[in-house]
């Protein structure tokens, strides 16, 4: 794989809390791995293994104590907060277990939200893209409906469309099917697959569900703050 395809790279990444205190604790102990655009990967590990901490650092929501995280080739540890926020907004899409839609807004307004926050009123191109994404997630007919009128599975699909509106290089999904029934969960999973293949967007799913991780192409297993296994499916 060429470096051109590399979306994210972690080098000797460590994270500690309560630094300098008697109860100082290191949660991540020198993590190294890279994610490429064609990757469809699962991050797994028991509770307390450091998955959430790592996910927050991967998403540039938190900073490592030491080591470096490169996003699209740019080192981020010395960046100003605003630079980091801009890079995150352009390059990473997030989907969480709880979809965090704004219930009083319409579906299309929710999808456009990241662009509206960055650029104000959406232009025609943005509107067209939002409609294309709603079509891709099978919700075209609900564009003008309030988010509060949708089922949980539908709301999660809106959240995926919202995560993709900025055309990110990386989609981070934290337990994205955690509170969906199995039928809806597999539909959402298929949607991630399409995003990965058609939009050249790397997908990293954080999941407790071994069935979900088994269907990914790559599994990164975190145990006690260290990468215990990083395997590609043959």
N, CA and C atoms as a LAMMPS dump frame, in Angstrom:
ITEM: TIMESTEP
0
ITEM: NUMBER OF ATOMS
702
ITEM: BOX BOUNDS ff ff ff
-5.0000000000000000e+02 5.0000000000000000e+02
-5.0000000000000000e+02 5.0000000000000000e+02
-5.0000000000000000e+02 5.0000000000000000e+02
ITEM: ATOMS id mol type element x y z
1 1 1 N 0.848 -1.203 0
2 1 2 C 0 0 0
3 1 3 C 0.877 1.244 0
4 2 1 N 0.506 2.21 -0.772
5 2 2 C 1.332 3.413 -0.842
6 2 3 C 1.005 4.359 0.311
7 3 1 N 1.964 5.21 0.64
8 3 2 C 1.734 6.204 1.686
9 3 3 C 0.632 7.162 1.299
10 4 1 N 0.444 7.291 0.002
11 4 2 C -0.603 8.187 -0.506
12 4 3 C -1.977 7.754 0.022
13 5 1 N -2.112 6.452 0.254
14 5 2 C -3.395 5.909 0.728
15 5 3 C -3.528 5.963 2.251
16 6 1 N -2.463 6.38 2.913
17 6 2 C -2.48 6.353 4.373
18 6 3 C -3.326 7.51 4.911
19 7 1 N -4.273 7.16 5.768
20 7 2 C -5.16 8.17 6.334
21 7 3 C -4.651 8.596 7.705
22 8 1 N -4.226 7.603 8.467
23 8 2 C -3.9 7.86 9.866
24 8 3 C -2.732 6.98 10.261
25 9 1 N -1.8 7.566 11.016
26 9 2 C -0.696 6.735 11.53
27 9 3 C -0.374 7.14 12.959
28 10 1 N -0.249 6.131 13.816
29 10 2 C 0.121 6.364 15.216
30 10 3 C 1.53 5.861 15.43
31 11 1 N 2.349 6.68 16.078
32 11 2 C 3.726 6.285 16.362
33 11 3 C 4.008 6.435 17.848
34 12 1 N 4.338 5.32 18.498
35 12 2 C 4.747 5.301 19.918
36 12 3 C 3.79 6.115 20.788
37 13 1 N 2.521 5.916 20.548
38 13 2 C 1.503 6.747 21.198
39 13 3 C 1.228 6.283 22.63
40 14 1 N 1.357 7.227 23.571
41 14 2 C 1.069 6.92 24.975
42 14 3 C 0.07 7.921 25.524
43 15 1 N -0.721 7.453 26.482
44 15 2 C -1.662 8.353 27.147
45 15 3 C -1.689 8.036 28.632
46 16 1 N -1.45 9.08 29.435
47 16 2 C -1.529 8.943 30.892
48 16 3 C -2.53 9.934 31.44
49 17 1 N -3.065 9.599 32.599
50 17 2 C -3.947 10.518 33.327
51 17 3 C -3.334 10.838 34.681
52 18 1 N -3.771 11.952 35.272
53 18 2 C -3.286 12.404 36.591
54 18 3 C -1.764 12.529 36.614
55 19 1 N -1.21 13.143 35.554
56 19 2 C 0.245 13.218 35.419
57 19 3 C 0.843 13.999 36.593
58 20 1 N 1.905 13.422 37.15
59 20 2 C 2.592 14.079 38.267
60 20 3 C 1.936 13.83 39.62
61 21 1 N 0.786 13.156 39.616
62 21 2 C 0.094 12.85 40.875
63 21 3 C 0.5 11.449 41.339
64 22 1 N 0.289 11.169 42.632
65 22 2 C 0.595 9.811 43.119
66 22 3 C -0.231 8.742 42.393
67 23 1 N -1.433 9.132 41.909
68 23 2 C -2.292 8.146 41.232
69 23 3 C -2.169 8.221 39.713
70 24 1 N -1.014 8.716 39.229
71 24 2 C -0.786 8.764 37.773
72 24 3 C -0.926 7.365 37.188
73 25 1 N -1.607 7.29 36.039
74 25 2 C -1.812 5.972 35.414
75 25 3 C -1.649 6.096 33.907
76 26 1 N -0.863 5.198 33.332
77 26 2 C -0.704 5.169 31.882
78 26 3 C -1.721 4.177 31.321
79 27 1 N -2.555 4.668 30.404
80 27 2 C -3.653 3.85 29.864
81 27 3 C -3.268 3.229 28.525
82 28 1 N -2.518 3.973 27.707
83 28 2 C -2.046 3.446 26.418
84 28 3 C -0.518 3.432 26.452
85 29 1 N 0.06 2.278 26.076
86 29 2 C 1.495 2.078 26.255
87 29 3 C 2.215 1.925 24.915
88 30 1 N 2.381 2.985 24.174
89 30 2 C 3.188 2.908 22.952
90 30 3 C 2.498 2.182 21.82
91 31 1 N 1.462 2.811 21.288
92 31 2 C 0.65 2.194 20.219
93 31 3 C 1.201 2.607 18.849
94 32 1 N 1.358 1.622 17.975
95 32 2 C 1.789 1.88 16.598
96 32 3 C 0.853 1.158 15.629
97 33 1 N 0.216 1.902 14.74
98 33 2 C -0.443 1.271 13.59
99 33 3 C -0.863 2.355 12.599
100 34 1 N -1.176 1.917 11.39
101 34 2 C -1.613 2.855 10.347
102 34 3 C -2.934 2.367 9.768
103 35 1 N -3.717 3.309 9.293
104 35 2 C -4.984 2.977 8.625
105 35 3 C -4.934 3.575 7.223
106 36 1 N -5.289 2.751 6.238
107 36 2 C -5.28 3.185 4.837
108 36 3 C -6.71 3.304 4.324
109 37 1 N -6.857 4.008 3.228
110 37 2 C -8.191 4.303 2.702
111 37 3 C -9.025 3.056 2.418
112 38 1 N -8.347 1.982 2.014
113 38 2 C -9.139 0.79 1.677
114 38 3 C -9.465 -0.073 2.897
115 39 1 N -8.973 0.321 4.068
116 39 2 C -9.187 -0.49 5.279
117 39 3 C -10.646 -0.49 5.732
118 40 1 N -11.08 -1.681 6.138
119 40 2 C -12.383 -1.84 6.788
120 40 3 C -12.074 -2.64 8.042
121 41 1 N -11.835 -1.927 9.135
122 41 2 C -11.215 -2.542 10.305
123 41 3 C -12.095 -2.445 11.54
124 42 1 N -11.918 -3.435 12.43
125 42 2 C -12.593 -3.416 13.731
126 42 3 C -11.538 -3.207 14.81
127 43 1 N -11.866 -2.357 15.775
128 43 2 C -11.04 -2.209 16.972
129 43 3 C -11.802 -2.888 18.102
130 44 1 N -11.206 -3.96 18.64
131 44 2 C -11.905 -4.725 19.684
132 44 3 C -11.048 -4.768 20.941
133 45 1 N -11.68 -5.168 22.031
134 45 2 C -10.955 -5.292 23.288
135 45 3 C -11.944 -5.252 24.429
136 46 1 N -11.57 -5.875 25.557
137 46 2 C -12.482 -5.886 26.699
138 46 3 C -12.69 -4.489 27.272
139 47 1 N -13.715 -4.331 28.093
140 47 2 C -13.926 -3.062 28.781
141 47 3 C -12.678 -2.744 29.588
142 48 1 N -12.286 -1.47 29.589
143 48 2 C -11.106 -1.083 30.352
144 48 3 C -9.798 -1.309 29.622
145 49 1 N -9.877 -1.733 28.339
146 49 2 C -8.633 -1.993 27.588
147 49 3 C -8.04 -0.713 27
148 50 1 N -8.816 0.38 27.045
149 50 2 C -8.319 1.638 26.491
150 50 3 C -8.939 2.009 25.154
151 51 1 N -9.992 1.27 24.732
152 51 2 C -10.6 1.533 23.411
153 51 3 C -11.137 2.957 23.301
154 52 1 N -11.88 3.388 24.33
155 52 2 C -12.494 4.727 24.26
156 52 3 C -11.425 5.812 24.242
157 53 1 N -10.406 5.621 25.073
158 53 2 C -9.288 6.578 25.108
159 53 3 C -8.628 6.66 23.735
160 54 1 N -8.387 5.486 23.157
161 54 2 C -7.73 5.444 21.846
162 54 3 C -8.619 6.074 20.78
163 55 1 N -9.9 5.779 20.84
164 55 2 C -10.822 6.336 19.846
165 55 3 C -10.841 7.871 19.912
166 56 1 N -10.852 8.409 21.122
167 56 2 C -10.853 9.869 21.273
168 56 3 C -9.576 10.494 20.719
169 57 1 N -8.466 9.79 20.859
170 57 2 C -7.202 10.299 20.314
171 57 3 C -7.19 10.175 18.79
172 58 1 N -7.683 9.028 18.284
173 58 2 C -7.766 8.831 16.828
174 58 3 C -8.62 9.924 16.192
175 59 1 N -9.689 10.311 16.888
176 59 2 C -10.601 11.316 16.357
177 59 3 C -10.166 12.739 16.643
178 60 1 N -8.945 12.889 17.178
179 60 2 C -8.393 14.217 17.537
180 60 3 C -9.279 14.956 18.547
181 61 1 N -10.025 14.19 19.341
182 61 2 C -10.849 14.806 20.384
183 61 3 C -10.033 14.941 21.663
184 62 1 N -8.933 14.193 21.739
185 62 2 C -8.063 14.23 22.901
186 62 3 C -6.629 14.093 22.385
187 63 1 N -5.654 14.493 23.208
188 63 2 C -4.265 14.438 22.758
189 63 3 C -3.491 13.384 23.528
190 64 1 N -2.527 12.749 22.842
191 64 2 C -1.691 11.783 23.552
192 64 3 C -0.738 12.504 24.515
193 65 1 N -0.242 11.769 25.492
194 65 2 C 0.764 12.318 26.404
195 65 3 C 2.107 12.389 25.68
196 66 1 N 2.399 11.362 24.886
197 66 2 C 3.606 11.383 24.059
198 66 3 C 3.351 10.537 22.819
199 67 1 N 4.288 10.641 21.872
200 67 2 C 4.082 9.96 20.6
201 67 3 C 3.388 10.906 19.626
202 68 1 N 3.146 10.409 18.422
203 68 2 C 2.588 11.286 17.386
204 68 3 C 1.449 10.593 16.661
205 69 1 N 0.487 11.405 16.263
206 69 2 C -0.594 10.906 15.425
207 69 3 C -0.63 11.748 14.155
208 70 1 N -0.466 11.088 13.023
209 70 2 C -0.483 11.763 11.715
210 70 3 C -1.848 11.552 11.078
211 71 1 N -2.485 12.627 10.65
212 71 2 C -3.744 12.537 9.919
213 71 3 C -3.501 13.098 8.532
214 72 1 N -3.691 12.26 7.519
215 72 2 C -3.394 12.624 6.124
216 72 3 C -1.989 13.212 6.006
217 73 1 N -1.053 12.556 6.698
218 73 2 C 0.357 12.942 6.602
219 73 3 C 0.772 14.101 7.497
220 74 1 N -0.17 14.732 8.148
221 74 2 C 0.175 15.892 8.978
222 74 3 C 0.302 15.495 10.445
223 75 1 N 1.458 15.831 11.074
224 75 2 C 1.58 15.572 12.504
225 75 3 C 0.655 16.507 13.275
226 76 1 N -0.058 15.973 14.252
227 76 2 C -1.105 16.776 14.895
228 76 3 C -0.798 17.175 16.335
229 77 1 N 0.244 16.583 16.948
230 77 2 C 0.405 16.797 18.394
231 77 3 C 0.76 18.24 18.746
232 78 1 N 1.446 18.941 17.841
233 78 2 C 1.827 20.324 18.151
234 78 3 C 0.853 21.361 17.565
235 79 1 N -0.209 20.884 16.949
236 79 2 C -1.15 21.82 16.321
237 79 3 C -1.893 22.651 17.364
238 80 1 N -2.27 23.853 16.955
239 80 2 C -3.19 24.648 17.774
240 80 3 C -4.561 23.961 17.748
241 81 1 N -5.361 24.219 18.783
242 81 2 C -6.692 23.599 18.856
243 81 3 C -7.526 23.861 17.615
244 82 1 N -7.46 25.094 17.115
245 82 2 C -8.314 25.43 15.978
246 82 3 C -7.91 24.663 14.724
247 83 1 N -6.597 24.548 14.523
248 83 2 C -6.088 23.769 13.384
249 83 3 C -6.575 22.336 13.478
250 84 1 N -6.465 21.789 14.68
251 84 2 C -6.857 20.405 14.906
252 84 3 C -8.352 20.227 14.638
253 85 1 N -9.137 21.191 15.103
254 85 2 C -10.588 21.13 14.915
255 85 3 C -10.935 21.171 13.426
256 86 1 N -10.251 22.043 12.678
257 86 2 C -10.525 22.151 11.23
258 86 3 C -10.161 20.864 10.504
259 87 1 N -8.991 20.322 10.846
260 87 2 C -8.54 19.09 10.194
261 87 3 C -9.499 17.944 10.512
262 88 1 N -9.923 17.865 11.773
263 88 2 C -10.874 16.831 12.181
264 88 3 C -12.188 16.984 11.417
265 89 1 N -12.685 18.227 11.333
266 89 2 C -13.962 18.486 10.666
267 89 3 C -13.955 18.085 9.204
268 90 1 N -12.815 18.283 8.544
269 90 2 C -12.713 17.956 7.117
270 90 3 C -12.471 16.473 6.873
271 91 1 N -11.706 15.838 7.767
272 91 2 C -11.123 14.535 7.432
273 91 3 C -11.776 13.335 8.092
274 92 1 N -12.512 13.577 9.195
275 92 2 C -13.037 12.451 9.961
276 92 3 C -14.546 12.576 10.127
277 93 1 N -15.244 11.468 9.883
278 93 2 C -16.674 11.4 10.182
279 93 3 C -16.872 10.515 11.399
280 94 1 N -17.79 10.895 12.275
281 94 2 C -18.04 10.122 13.497
282 94 3 C -19.458 9.568 13.499
283 95 1 N -19.588 8.312 13.91
284 95 2 C -20.911 7.733 14.16
285 95 3 C -20.84 7.06 15.522
286 96 1 N -21.706 7.475 16.434
287 96 2 C -21.691 6.918 17.786
288 96 3 C -22.875 5.983 17.986
289 97 1 N -22.857 5.262 19.105
290 97 2 C -23.96 4.35 19.414
291 97 3 C -25.26 5.147 19.549
292 98 1 N -25.161 6.311 20.186
293 98 2 C -26.331 7.18 20.311
294 98 3 C -26.144 8.27 19.277
295 99 1 N -27.127 8.409 18.401
296 99 2 C -26.906 9.153 17.156
297 99 3 C -26.809 10.664 17.327
298 100 1 N -27.229 11.203 18.507
299 100 2 C -27.081 12.641 18.768
300 100 3 C -27.637 13.521 17.649
301 101 1 N -28.78 13.147 17.113
302 101 2 C -29.423 14.036 16.141
303 101 3 C -30.137 15.146 16.906
304 102 1 N -30.342 16.256 16.225
305 102 2 C -31.123 17.336 16.835
306 102 3 C -32.584 17.059 16.487
307 103 1 N -33.337 16.644 17.504
308 103 2 C -34.667 16.069 17.272
309 103 3 C -35.642 17.057 16.628
310 104 1 N -35.477 18.35 16.932
311 104 2 C -36.43 19.34 16.414
312 104 3 C -36.113 19.739 14.975
313 105 1 N -34.946 19.318 14.469
314 105 2 C -34.557 19.665 13.097
315 105 3 C -35.032 18.583 12.14
316 106 1 N -35.146 18.953 10.875
317 106 2 C -35.503 17.949 9.874
318 106 3 C -34.299 17.042 9.612
319 107 1 N -34.595 15.938 8.949
320 107 2 C -33.559 14.982 8.59
321 107 3 C -32.475 15.651 7.741
322 108 1 N -32.882 16.395 6.715
323 108 2 C -31.892 17.015 5.821
324 108 3 C -31.06 18.064 6.574
325 109 1 N -31.673 18.785 7.513
326 109 2 C -30.916 19.765 8.311
327 109 3 C -29.867 19.07 9.175
328 110 1 N -30.243 17.92 9.728
329 110 2 C -29.283 17.149 10.526
330 110 3 C -28.099 16.69 9.679
331 111 1 N -28.389 16.227 8.467
332 111 2 C -27.312 15.767 7.585
333 111 3 C -26.37 16.921 7.223
334 112 1 N -26.954 18.094 7.006
335 112 2 C -26.155 19.262 6.59
336 112 3 C -25.402 19.938 7.741
337 113 1 N -25.72 19.542 8.979
338 113 2 C -25.195 20.245 10.154
339 113 3 C -23.678 20.485 10.139
340 114 1 N -22.841 19.465 9.85
341 114 2 C -21.395 19.727 9.881
342 114 3 C -20.968 20.808 8.888
343 115 1 N -21.626 20.853 7.723
344 115 2 C -21.276 21.883 6.732
345 115 3 C -21.785 23.25 7.17
346 116 1 N -22.967 23.263 7.786
347 116 2 C -23.525 24.544 8.244
348 116 3 C -22.66 25.126 9.358
349 117 1 N -22.158 24.273 10.237
350 117 2 C -21.288 24.751 11.316
351 117 3 C -19.991 25.322 10.744
352 118 1 N -19.504 24.685 9.668
353 118 2 C -18.223 25.132 9.093
354 118 3 C -18.387 26.335 8.157
355 119 1 N -19.464 26.358 7.375
356 119 2 C -19.553 27.353 6.291
357 119 3 C -20.826 28.19 6.284
358 120 1 N -21.694 28.013 7.261
359 120 2 C -22.955 28.76 7.208
360 120 3 C -23.955 28.094 6.271
361 121 1 N -24.768 28.906 5.64
362 121 2 C -25.866 28.401 4.805
363 121 3 C -25.335 27.477 3.7
364 122 1 N -25.922 26.289 3.569
365 122 2 C -25.4 25.352 2.559
366 122 3 C -25.703 25.82 1.131
367 123 1 N -24.766 25.584 0.236
368 123 2 C -25.001 25.92 -1.176
369 123 3 C -25.697 24.743 -1.873
370 124 1 N -25.999 24.922 -3.139
371 124 2 C -26.741 23.899 -3.884
372 124 3 C -25.984 22.575 -3.944
373 125 1 N -24.676 22.688 -4.087
374 125 2 C -23.841 21.487 -4.161
375 125 3 C -23.979 20.662 -2.873
376 126 1 N -23.974 21.368 -1.741
377 126 2 C -24.112 20.695 -0.44
378 126 3 C -25.488 20.05 -0.326
379 127 1 N -26.516 20.77 -0.758
380 127 2 C -27.881 20.227 -0.717
381 127 3 C -27.999 18.971 -1.584
382 128 1 N -27.409 19.043 -2.78
383 128 2 C -27.448 17.885 -3.684
384 128 3 C -26.753 16.686 -3.04
385 129 1 N -25.617 16.953 -2.409
386 129 2 C -24.869 15.865 -1.771
387 129 3 C -25.674 15.256 -0.615
388 130 1 N -26.336 16.125 0.153
389 130 2 C -27.147 15.634 1.282
390 130 3 C -28.275 14.736 0.762
391 131 1 N -28.909 15.147 -0.33
392 131 2 C -29.981 14.319 -0.907
393 131 3 C -29.432 12.991 -1.438
394 132 1 N -28.243 13.04 -2.056
395 132 2 C -27.615 11.804 -2.546
396 132 3 C -27.334 10.846 -1.391
397 133 1 N -26.847 11.41 -0.267
398 133 2 C -26.533 10.566 0.89
399 133 3 C -27.802 9.975 1.501
400 134 1 N -28.862 10.771 1.556
401 134 2 C -30.126 10.245 2.089
402 134 3 C -30.653 9.122 1.196
403 135 1 N -30.452 9.294 -0.097
404 135 2 C -30.85 8.241 -1.031
405 135 3 C -30.023 6.973 -0.756
406 136 1 N -28.713 7.178 -0.549
407 136 2 C -27.809 6.046 -0.305
408 136 3 C -28.192 5.294 0.975
409 137 1 N -28.687 6.023 1.976
410 137 2 C -29.073 5.347 3.226
411 137 3 C -30.561 4.975 3.237
412 138 1 N -31.216 5.163 2.094
413 138 2 C -32.602 4.708 1.942
414 138 3 C -33.628 5.569 2.654
415 139 1 N -33.339 6.871 2.787
416 139 2 C -34.264 7.732 3.537
417 139 3 C -34.69 8.98 2.761
418 140 1 N -34.597 8.915 1.433
419 140 2 C -34.968 10.08 0.615
420 140 3 C -36.323 10.658 0.988
421 141 1 N -37.287 9.757 1.212
422 141 2 C -38.664 10.233 1.414
423 141 3 C -38.853 10.916 2.77
424 142 1 N -37.827 10.828 3.647
425 142 2 C -37.961 11.429 4.98
426 142 3 C -37.201 12.747 5.128
427 143 1 N -36.687 13.284 4.024
428 143 2 C -35.798 14.458 4.1
429 143 3 C -36.379 15.603 4.928
430 144 1 N -37.678 15.868 4.764
431 144 2 C -38.29 17.017 5.44
432 144 3 C -38.981 16.645 6.753
433 145 1 N -38.817 15.4 7.15
434 145 2 C -39.44 14.983 8.392
435 145 3 C -38.55 15.336 9.582
436 146 1 N -39.152 15.597 10.721
437 146 2 C -38.369 15.858 11.934
438 146 3 C -37.664 14.569 12.37
439 147 1 N -36.459 14.724 12.85
440 147 2 C -35.692 13.549 13.287
441 147 3 C -36.453 12.751 14.346
442 148 1 N -37.202 13.462 15.178
443 148 2 C -37.931 12.805 16.271
444 148 3 C -38.992 11.828 15.768
445 149 1 N -39.356 11.931 14.479
446 149 2 C -40.411 11.06 13.936
447 149 3 C -39.855 9.757 13.344
448 150 1 N -38.542 9.569 13.425
449 150 2 C -37.923 8.382 12.832
450 150 3 C -37.653 7.316 13.895
451 151 1 N -37.564 6.076 13.437
452 151 2 C -37.2 4.968 14.344
453 151 3 C -35.704 5.066 14.671
454 152 1 N -35.294 4.286 15.664
455 152 2 C -33.876 4.281 16.062
456 152 3 C -32.949 3.921 14.912
457 153 1 N -33.328 2.901 14.152
458 153 2 C -32.488 2.479 13.03
459 153 3 C -32.399 3.545 11.947
460 154 1 N -33.531 4.206 11.697
461 154 2 C -33.542 5.288 10.701
462 154 3 C -32.667 6.449 11.18
463 155 1 N -32.775 6.773 12.461
464 155 2 C -31.967 7.87 12.996
465 155 3 C -30.475 7.545 12.878
466 156 1 N -30.132 6.283 13.101
467 156 2 C -28.723 5.903 12.98
468 156 3 C -28.249 6.048 11.534
469 157 1 N -29.138 5.775 10.587
470 157 2 C -28.762 5.945 9.176
471 157 3 C -28.597 7.421 8.825
472 158 1 N -29.428 8.268 9.431
473 158 2 C -29.256 9.724 9.237
474 158 3 C -27.884 10.143 9.787
475 159 1 N -27.514 9.588 10.947
476 159 2 C -26.222 9.925 11.553
477 159 3 C -25.061 9.523 10.64
478 160 1 N -25.224 8.418 9.921
479 160 2 C -24.169 7.994 8.983
480 160 3 C -24.09 8.968 7.811
481 161 1 N -25.249 9.352 7.288
482 161 2 C -25.254 10.34 6.192
483 161 3 C -24.591 11.643 6.66
484 162 1 N -24.905 12.057 7.887
485 162 2 C -24.3 13.28 8.438
486 162 3 C -22.779 13.143 8.535
487 163 1 N -22.322 11.971 8.947
488 163 2 C -20.878 11.747 9.094
489 163 3 C -20.161 11.802 7.748
490 164 1 N -20.899 11.535 6.669
491 164 2 C -20.27 11.45 5.346
492 164 3 C -20.375 12.736 4.534
493 165 1 N -21.118 13.709 5.034
494 165 2 C -21.391 14.909 4.228
495 165 3 C -20.111 15.692 3.916
496 166 1 N -19.12 15.593 4.799
497 166 2 C -17.869 16.333 4.576
498 166 3 C -16.896 15.555 3.697
499 167 1 N -17.314 14.393 3.193
500 167 2 C -16.457 13.504 2.392
501 167 3 C -15.169 13.173 3.138
502 168 1 N -15.309 12.617 4.337
503 168 2 C -14.121 12.35 5.146
504 168 3 C -13.26 11.235 4.565
505 169 1 N -11.994 11.219 4.984
506 169 2 C -11.084 10.14 4.585
507 169 3 C -11.22 8.952 5.519
508 170 1 N -11.78 9.224 6.718
509 170 2 C -11.894 8.193 7.743
510 170 3 C -13.244 8.296 8.432
511 171 1 N -13.899 7.153 8.582
512 171 2 C -15.145 7.097 9.342
513 171 3 C -14.863 6.305 10.618
514 172 1 N -15.054 6.953 11.765
515 172 2 C -14.889 6.293 13.057
516 172 3 C -16.268 5.99 13.611
517 173 1 N -16.521 4.741 13.919
518 173 2 C -17.844 4.356 14.397
519 173 3 C -17.706 3.632 15.73
520 174 1 N -18.323 4.194 16.771
521 174 2 C -18.205 3.637 18.109
522 174 3 C -19.471 2.867 18.463
523 175 1 N -19.367 1.538 18.511
524 175 2 C -20.526 0.671 18.795
525 175 3 C -21.751 1.117 17.972
526 176 1 N -21.578 1.286 16.655
527 176 2 C -22.628 1.945 15.864
528 176 3 C -23.919 1.15 15.771
529 177 1 N -23.847 -0.151 16.033
530 177 2 C -25.067 -0.964 15.942
531 177 3 C -25.474 -1.462 17.324
532 178 1 N -24.898 -0.861 18.351
533 178 2 C -25.083 -1.316 19.733
534 178 3 C -26.525 -1.426 20.177
535 179 1 N -27.36 -0.447 19.818
536 179 2 C -28.755 -0.572 20.273
537 179 3 C -29.723 -0.717 19.11
538 180 1 N -29.304 -1.478 18.088
539 180 2 C -30.198 -1.763 16.957
540 180 3 C -30.503 -3.263 16.936
541 181 1 N -31.679 -3.6 16.435
542 181 2 C -31.971 -5.031 16.278
543 181 3 C -31.086 -5.606 15.17
544 182 1 N -31.004 -6.935 15.105
545 182 2 C -29.993 -7.547 14.229
546 182 3 C -30.226 -7.249 12.748
547 183 1 N -31.477 -7.165 12.343
548 183 2 C -31.784 -6.846 10.938
549 183 3 C -31.285 -5.435 10.589
550 184 1 N -31.632 -4.461 11.434
551 184 2 C -31.204 -3.074 11.197
552 184 3 C -29.684 -2.97 11.294
553 185 1 N -29.112 -3.689 12.26
554 185 2 C -27.651 -3.661 12.442
555 185 3 C -26.951 -4.128 11.17
556 186 1 N -27.461 -5.193 10.553
557 186 2 C -26.775 -5.681 9.347
558 186 3 C -26.963 -4.717 8.183
559 187 1 N -28.084 -4.014 8.136
560 187 2 C -28.273 -2.993 7.084
561 187 3 C -27.283 -1.839 7.27
562 188 1 N -27.12 -1.414 8.51
563 188 2 C -26.186 -0.326 8.806
564 188 3 C -24.759 -0.758 8.46
565 189 1 N -24.45 -2.01 8.781
566 189 2 C -23.119 -2.542 8.487
567 189 3 C -22.865 -2.558 6.976
568 190 1 N -23.874 -2.976 6.214
569 190 2 C -23.762 -2.98 4.747
570 190 3 C -23.48 -1.57 4.217
571 191 1 N -24.12 -0.62 4.86
572 191 2 C -23.932 0.781 4.479
573 191 3 C -22.478 1.212 4.669
574 192 1 N -21.875 0.789 5.786
575 192 2 C -20.456 1.097 6.013
576 192 3 C -19.597 0.483 4.917
577 193 1 N -19.954 -0.734 4.526
578 193 2 C -19.217 -1.423 3.455
579 193 3 C -19.247 -0.604 2.154
580 194 1 N -20.444 -0.124 1.821
581 194 2 C -20.585 0.653 0.585
582 194 3 C -19.751 1.93 0.642
583 195 1 N -19.778 2.575 1.796
584 195 2 C -19.001 3.807 1.994
585 195 3 C -17.524 3.524 1.758
586 196 1 N -17.061 2.423 2.337
587 196 2 C -15.657 2.047 2.227
588 196 3 C -15.274 1.799 0.766
589 197 1 N -16.138 1.083 0.045
590 197 2 C -15.798 0.688 -1.32
591 197 3 C -16.033 1.814 -2.327
592 198 1 N -17.149 2.544 -2.144
593 198 2 C -17.526 3.513 -3.174
594 198 3 C -16.955 4.903 -2.932
595 199 1 N -16.711 5.251 -1.668
596 199 2 C -16.258 6.615 -1.386
597 199 3 C -14.796 6.662 -0.987
598 200 1 N -14.115 5.501 -1.094
599 200 2 C -12.684 5.458 -0.791
600 200 3 C -12.413 6.014 0.605
601 201 1 N -13.251 5.586 1.534
602 201 2 C -13.194 6.102 2.895
603 201 3 C -12.841 4.949 3.839
604 202 1 N -11.778 5.108 4.603
605 202 2 C -11.403 4.088 5.579
606 202 3 C -12.474 4.021 6.665
607 203 1 N -12.76 2.812 7.141
608 203 2 C -13.762 2.636 8.199
609 203 3 C -13.113 1.898 9.363
610 204 1 N -13.239 2.485 10.561
611 204 2 C -12.788 1.813 11.778
612 204 3 C -13.974 1.725 12.73
613 205 1 N -14.378 0.48 13.011
614 205 2 C -15.521 0.23 13.895
615 205 3 C -15.013 -0.21 15.25
616 206 1 N -15.422 0.47 16.293
617 206 2 C -15.138 -0.006 17.644
618 206 3 C -16.342 -0.828 18.064
619 207 1 N -16.097 -2.087 18.425
620 207 2 C -17.247 -2.946 18.718
621 207 3 C -16.924 -3.99 19.776
622 208 1 N -17.94 -4.357 20.542
623 208 2 C -17.849 -5.48 21.482
624 208 3 C -18.335 -6.756 20.813
625 209 1 N -18.968 -6.596 19.656
626 209 2 C -19.684 -7.711 19.034
627 209 3 C -18.743 -8.555 18.163
628 210 1 N -18.409 -9.768 18.609
629 210 2 C -17.467 -10.583 17.833
630 210 3 C -17.988 -10.93 16.443
631 211 1 N -19.322 -10.996 16.286
632 211 2 C -19.856 -11.308 14.943
633 211 3 C -19.569 -10.156 13.986
634 212 1 N -19.668 -8.933 14.521
635 212 2 C -19.42 -7.756 13.698
636 212 3 C -17.938 -7.681 13.314
637 213 1 N -17.068 -7.868 14.31
638 213 2 C -15.631 -7.768 14.01
639 213 3 C -15.184 -8.872 13.057
640 214 1 N -15.846 -10.042 13.152
641 214 2 C -15.476 -11.17 12.275
642 214 3 C -15.76 -10.871 10.814
643 215 1 N -16.693 -9.947 10.547
644 215 2 C -17.015 -9.642 9.148
645 215 3 C -16.175 -8.485 8.613
646 216 1 N -15.311 -7.91 9.447
647 216 2 C -14.394 -6.858 8.973
648 216 3 C -13.163 -7.489 8.322
649 217 1 N -12.448 -6.717 7.518
650 217 2 C -11.28 -7.25 6.804
651 217 3 C -10.041 -7.281 7.69
652 218 1 N -10.075 -6.466 8.757
653 218 2 C -8.896 -6.344 9.614
654 218 3 C -9.382 -6.208 11.048
655 219 1 N -8.68 -6.841 11.973
656 219 2 C -9.053 -6.744 13.378
657 219 3 C -7.851 -6.275 14.184
658 220 1 N -8.05 -5.184 14.903
659 220 2 C -7.01 -4.653 15.787
660 220 3 C -7.513 -4.876 17.209
661 221 1 N -6.786 -5.689 17.954
662 221 2 C -7.232 -6.027 19.307
663 221 3 C -6.372 -5.313 20.346
664 222 1 N -7.06 -4.609 21.224
665 222 2 C -6.385 -3.856 22.274
666 222 3 C -6.602 -4.577 23.594
667 223 1 N -5.525 -4.864 24.302
668 223 2 C -5.632 -5.481 25.631
669 223 3 C -4.712 -4.71 26.573
670 224 1 N -5.275 -4.2 27.652
671 224 2 C -4.491 -3.448 28.647
672 224 3 C -3.621 -2.365 28
673 225 1 N -4.214 -1.63 27.07
674 225 2 C -3.505 -0.485 26.507
675 225 3 C -2.405 -0.814 25.521
676 226 1 N -2.379 -2.088 25.077
677 226 2 C -1.389 -2.477 24.05
678 226 3 C -2.106 -3.205 22.915
679 227 1 N -1.543 -3.079 21.716
680 227 2 C -2.105 -3.826 20.579
681 227 3 C -1.619 -5.268 20.695
682 228 1 N -2.563 -6.162 20.946
683 228 2 C -2.177 -7.564 21.122
684 228 3 C -2.185 -8.29 19.779
685 229 1 N -3.036 -7.815 18.864
686 229 2 C -3.19 -8.519 17.592
687 229 3 C -3.638 -7.505 16.561
688 230 1 N -3.09 -7.606 15.368
689 230 2 C -3.518 -6.747 14.253
690 230 3 C -3.435 -7.62 13.001
691 231 1 N -4.579 -8.139 12.621
692 231 2 C -4.595 -9.15 11.551
693 231 3 C -5.502 -8.748 10.405
694 232 1 N -5.014 -9.008 9.21
695 232 2 C -5.853 -8.88 8.021
696 232 3 C -6.457 -10.25 7.729
697 233 1 N -7.7 -10.246 7.276
698 233 2 C -8.298 -11.514 6.833
699 233 3 C -7.585 -11.957 5.567
700 234 1 N -7.262 -13.236 5.498
701 234 2 C -6.563 -13.687 4.275
702 234 3 C -7.576 -13.903 3.171
